[in-house]
Structure formats: structure tokens, C-alpha cells
Amino acid sequence: MEISFAHSERSTLGIEWEIALVEQSSGDLVNVAGEVLQSLRGPDGDAHPRITEELLLNTVELVTGVHTRVSDAVDDLQGQLAEVRAITDPLDVELMCAGTHPFAQWFDQQVTDKERYHKLIDRTQWWGRNMMIWGIHVHVGVESRDKVLPLLGGLLNYYPHLQALSASSPFWAGEHTGYASNRALMFQQLPTAGLPYQFAEWSEYEAYVDDMKVTGIVDDHTEVRWDIRPSPQWGTLEMRACDGLSSPEEIGAVAALIQCLVEYMSQRLDAGETLPTLQPWYVRENKWRAARYGLDAEIIVDAHGAEKLVTDDVRDLLVTLAPIAEQLDCVDELAQVNLILEHGASYQRQLRVAEANGGSLKAVVASLTRELRHGLGNPVP
């Protein structure tokens, strides 16, 4: 089968941000996405073009337009967030984003009434019902189909950096899991999720999707839910590994890092270089280390097995990418990676709040909603 790859301007950007709806008084999830989306319909009854439903009725997803600058994409999301707040604030519903909710129970959540979601739950059963997780997806435009798979393989080298910086799911259903990103290990339980195969040719990817269709595993390529995947219908490479991010500063930082990495590697391909890759077993080990230890992870950085503390490699990477950030006009956003390093990733901040409040996970939810409303490191008015 042939999968065409849409035209896309190089290194353009789009972001999808999953937002949880929580009751202000209890901090627990509330299944009111249907009412929120209904209120956001236009005067002719049309659905909002950018704010959409997700698997569970405790979630809405904000989807940007196509942008060249990270700052414009973040502003786009902030505008949509304000639209949602205009509906949710009078309902005493707060907004939160993290890889998982600290204490909510999966069996209390309602699935959105849509055929594809019911089909997913019917097939995946308990694991599907447990997908009480939130993430952020970053699309970067790729101007040539021939670049997509080399860029995907190269981006896998930086998978642990992005997962560690975004890790925000240390709790699951009231338990401290011991992982920085429990979401990463939860999501890979779905049959087409997890790390991508490292194909050398586009025809191999097409053959894979064809096999999956022939055997009834997927209906089309959009149901291949890899952590990093081609999105042929948009002409993008999509990074899906990151946990949900609780503040606009973190979104800007992570999106800028991804955009700069793709452009950096694209320029290397233009120069005739072959991008270095890691063996699949090293990639898998790096994913586990970043999920387990977050910013304290020691990761494998080359095919020879050399190792380095992920925070040290992130700092070196910021220096390498500085000229690219100048070209893409995202210097300020890329510099906000240092804000995460200084304040701690979300999982670290959540653990500190719990410890300071006698283990209260309601206090953790309150801190996450404050970060989303007021930003990271900003004093609450």
C-alpha cells in the first residue's frame, strides 16, 4: 500500500495539549467535557474548530493552528485555555495538566460516546479503561518524505531528555509509584503504542501499516500510536512521548527543544550527513531510565554505550542548539528549559508539595491547577 505524505513547510509547528477537568472543592476529576464542548459551539451549532473531545469525558484537547514560532503556538493555546475557563470557572471546575491525576480512580471515569473510542475500549479492556493519562503532542513540519524516518531515528536519541523534562506522573490512583513518568509505562500497554520501529525506508513503514490493516489491528495509519510517529496526513513528525505539561513556560520550553532538534538534524541531512542512531535495546533502556529516574537518569548517549547524566547532556544540548533557536526565533522559549532544571520537573515539584503537606494529594492537585493558571515560578496574586 502507498501512504502519501502531505506537503508541509519545514519546521513549522503545531501542538496538542490535553487538559483535565477537576472539581475545585475536592480536586477530583469531573466528567463534564460534553457540557463544556457544547457551550463552546458557535452560533450555528458548529463544534469549536480547535477545542475537541478526547477518550474520557474528564478531558478536553486544545489544538493549535500551524505556526512558525513557538511563542505564537503557546499564545494560541493560552487563548483557547481562556475560552475554556470562561465556561469552567462559573461551574467551579478547575483545569489541570499532568501525566496522571494524583488520586482519581479509573472506574469513576466515563468514556466519550464515539465509535472509535468504544472500539478501543472493547479491544483493550482493562488497560484501555486505565488510560487516565494526559500528554502533549508536538508536530514539526518536514518538507520531504525522505527525511521523515531518518529524523525519527535521530530524535529517538533525545527521547530520554524530553521525557525527563516533561515527567509529571509520579502518582497513580493515590499511590506513589516510584516513577517520574508512570504515564510512559501505562501508555505503552496499548497494542500499537510505545516505541516506534526503526525503519530504514518509507516502503517498510507502508508494509508495516498494510500488515496491521490486513490483520485487523488498525483501520489506518492514524491508529498507530507510537511515541514518535510520522503523521502523513499533516506532513509532520509527531513527538508524543511527553507527559502533560502544567504551565505555558514548560510547553514553550519542550516545544522549542523539539522544533530545534528537528531543524538541527534536518540541516545535518542537508549537509549529506548520516544521523547517528542508537540500537533499539539502548533506546528502550533509555525510555525506562527516564521514566523511572526522570532528571536523575543516567542515559546512554551513543552506540558504544557511553553514559551521561541527562541534565548534563541537556545543558550541552542547549549550547549546540543555540544557533538554531536564533534562526527559529525561539531563543527565549528554549532558555526556559533552564527554568525546568531550576524549579524541578513537574514530578519533582509534585513530590515536594506532597511531602510539605503531610502526603496530601489534594494539595498536589491544587498546586498543579495554580501552575496552569499562574505559570511556573510566578507568585500567586
N, C-alpha and C positions, 0 to 999 in steps of 0.2 A: 504494500500500500504506500501511497505517496502522501506525505504531510507537508503542505506548503508552509512557508514561513513568511508572515506578513512584513511589509516594509515598515521600518521604524527608524526614526532619526537616532543617530549614535548618541549613547549615554544620556538620553532623555530619561525621565524618572516618573514613576507612579508608585503610590504607597497605599496599602490596605491596612486599616487599623481596627482591630476587634475590641469593642468596648463592652464591659459587663455592666449590668443594671443591678444596683443593690439598694435595699431598703435603708433609708437614712437612720432610723432608730436602732435597728438590730444589726445592720451590716450584712445581712444575709442576701443572697441572690433573689430577685423577683422576676417572674415570668411575664413581663409587660411589654415586650418588644412589639407585639402586634398592635397594641394601643398606641405606642409611640410612633410606629411607622404609619399607622392610619392618620394620626394627627399631622404628620409631615407631608401628606398628599397635597397636591396642588389643587387650585380651584376647580379644575376639570376632573378631579379624582385620580389624576395620574400619580403613580408612585414617585417618590423622590429619586432623581436621577443618580445620586451618589451615595445616599444612606440606605443600606439594604439589610435584609434579613440574614440570619446565619442558622446553623444547625439547631441551636437551642433558643427558646424564647426569652432567655435572660441576656441576650446579646444583640447588639446592632453593629454593623460594619460600616466604617467610613472609607470611601474610595476616592482618591484624588483624581483630577484630570491629569493630562500629560504635561510635565514641566521640564524645563532645562535646569532650573536652580532648586536646590534642596530647600532654601528658605521659602520659596513660593509654594512648594508642596506642603511644608509644615503650616504655612498660613492658610492654605486650602483646608487642611484638616482642622485647624483651630476654628475656622468659620463654620464648618459642619458641626463641630462639637458645640458651638454656641447655639446652633439651631436645635440640637437635641436637648440641650439644657433648658431652652425656652419651654419645652414640653415637660421635661422630667422634674425640674425644680418645683413647680406647683404640686406635683404628685408626691413630694417628699422622697423622690428617688435620686440617689447619688450615682455618679459614674466612676468607674474604676477600671484600671487595666493592669494585669499581671499575668504571668503564665498560667497560674491557677488561683482559685479563690482559697483563702487560708482554711476555711472550715465548712463550707457548704457541702451538702451531700448530693451525689449524682441522682439518687432516686427521687429527689424532690423537683427535678428539672423537667420541663416539658419540651418535646421536640416540635420544631416548626412543621406545620401541616403542609408539606410539599413532597411530591412523589419521590424525588431523588434522595431526600433525607430519610423517608420511611424505608426506601430500598436499602440505603446504607445501614440503618439500624437493624433491619431484618437480616441482613447478611452477617453483620459483625457482632450482633447481640451484646453481651455484657461489656465487651471492650468499646463498642460503639457508643453505648449509653454512658460510658465513663469519659467520653471526650469533652469533659467540662474544663476546657483549656482555651487559652486566648493567645494569639500571636500577632505579629506584624509582618507583612509581606512586602518586599521591595522589588519592583520591576525596574530593570535598566535596559534601555533600548540597544539592540545590536543590529548594525546596518547590513550584516552579511550572515546568511545561514551557516556558511563555512566556519565562522568564528565561534558559533554557539557552544559546541561541545568542547573545544579547547579551553574556552573561557570557563565553562562549568568545571572541568577538571582542575584548572588553576585555582578557581575560587574555593574548591574543597580544601586547599592548603590553609585557607584562612577561616575555615568553618569554626574551629575552636575559639578563635579570637572573638568572632561575632556572637557565638553562643555564650561565652563567658561574660561579655559586656552586657548582654541583654538578659542574662539569667534572672528570673523573677518568680520562681515557683518552688520555694523550699518546703512549703506545706501542702498537704493533700488530705482533704476531708478531716481536718483537725489534728493531723499528725505531722510532726517534724520529721521529714523524710531522710535528712542527712544529705540530700542532693541540692545543688544550687538550682538545677533545672530538672525537676521531676517531669515537667511537661515534655521535654525532649524524649524521654523514655516511654512516656504514655503514648504519644502520638505515633511512634513507630510500630505500635501493635496493630494498626490498621494494615490490611494486606498490601496496599500499593504505596504506603508511606515509608519514611525512613530515608536512608542514604541512597543516592542515585547510582545506577551502574555507570561505569566509566567507559562509555563507548568511544571508539576512535572515529567512526564515520556516521553521518546522518542516516545512511541506509540501515545501520544496525539499530538505531533508535526507532526507525519506521518498522523494522521487522519485529522489534520487541512489542510495540503498540499493537501491531497486527496479531501477534500471538495472543496477547491479552484479550483482544476483541474476539478472536476465533473461539477461545475457551470461555467466553462469557464473564471474564473478570472485570472488564471495563466496557463501557459503551463507546468511549472515545478518549483521546489523549488527555482531556482535562481531568479525568478521574485518576490519572497517575499523580499521586500526591507526594512526590519526593521532596526532601528538604531543600534541594536546589533543583530546579527543573527548567527546561525550555517552555516558554509559553508561545507556541507558534501563532496562535490567533492574534496576539498583540505584537509579535516581533520582538520579544524581550527574553531576557534571562531573569528568572524569578528566585530570589532568596527567601525561603520560607522557614529557615531554621530558628529564627529569633523568637524568644519568648515575648509576650506582650510587654510593651514599654509604658511606664506610668506617667511620663512627663514629656512635653514637647521638646525639651532640650535633649533628652535621650533619643527621641525619634530623629531629630536633626543630626545628632552625632552618628548614630548607626547607619542612617540613610546615606550620609556623606561618605562614611567609610566604605560602604558597598559601592556607591557610584564611583568613587575614586579608584577603588581596586579594579573594577571592570574596565575603566578607561586606561588605567596603568597597564593592565595586561593586554588590552586591545592595541595600545601603542607598541608594545613589545612584539605582538604578532605582525603588525605593520612593518616592523624592522626586520622581519624574517626570522625572529627567534622562535624556538620551541619552548613553550611554557613548562616549567618543572611541575611534576606531579608526585603525589605520594602513593605508595602501594595501598590498595583498598583496606588491608588489615591495619595499616597505620591510621588511615582516615577514620576507621571505625573506633580504634582505640582513642584517638583524639576527641571524637564526639563523646565518648563515655567519660573521659577525664574532665572535659569542660562541663558536662552535665553534673558530674559528681563534685568537683572541687571549684568550679567557677573561676574566679580571678586568681585563685591559688594553684591552678592547674599547671603542671609541668608538661609541656606538649612536645610532640615530635615535629621537627621543623624541616627535615629533609629526608630524602630517600635512603640516606646512610644511617638514619636512626639517631641523629643528633637531637638533643633535647634542650629546652629553654623554658623559663618561667613565662607564661603567656603575657603577663603585664610588661615584662621587659621587651618581648617581641612586639607588643602593641606600640610601645613608645618608639621603638626603632622604625616601625611601620609608618608612624605619623611623620617622621622625618623624610622617609622615602616618598611619601605621597604629597608632601607639601607643594611641590611644583604643580602637581595635577589639581590640587584643590584651588590653586590660583587660577588655573585655566577654566575650571568649572564654576568659579565664583562661590565656593563653599568653604572658604578658609575658616570663618567663624564657627560654622557648624562642625567641621572636622575637629577644631580645637576643643569642642565640647566633649569629646572623648575623654579629655583630661578631667572634666567635671565628674564623670562616672568614676574614674580612678580615684579622685579625691574624696568624693562622698560615699563611695562604695557602690557596687551594682545593687539592683533592687533587692536581690535575695539577702544581701548583707544588711541592708537598711531594715528590711522586714525582721530579720533575726534580732537586730539591736532593739527595735521597738518592742518586740515580744518580751525580751529579757528585761527591759526597763519597766514593763507593765505587768510583771508577775506572770508572764506567759499568756496574757490576754491576746487572742487572735482577733477579737473585735477591735482592739486598739490598732492592730496591723491594718485591718481594712480601713479604718479611719485615716491612718497615715497615707495609705495609697490614694484614697479619694482626695485628700488635701494636696498631694503631689500633682494629681491630674488637674485640679482646679487652680493651683497657685504656682506650679512649676517646681523644679528641683533646686533646692538651696535658697528659695525665696522665702522671706518671713511671711507668716500668715497675717493678713491685715486684721 
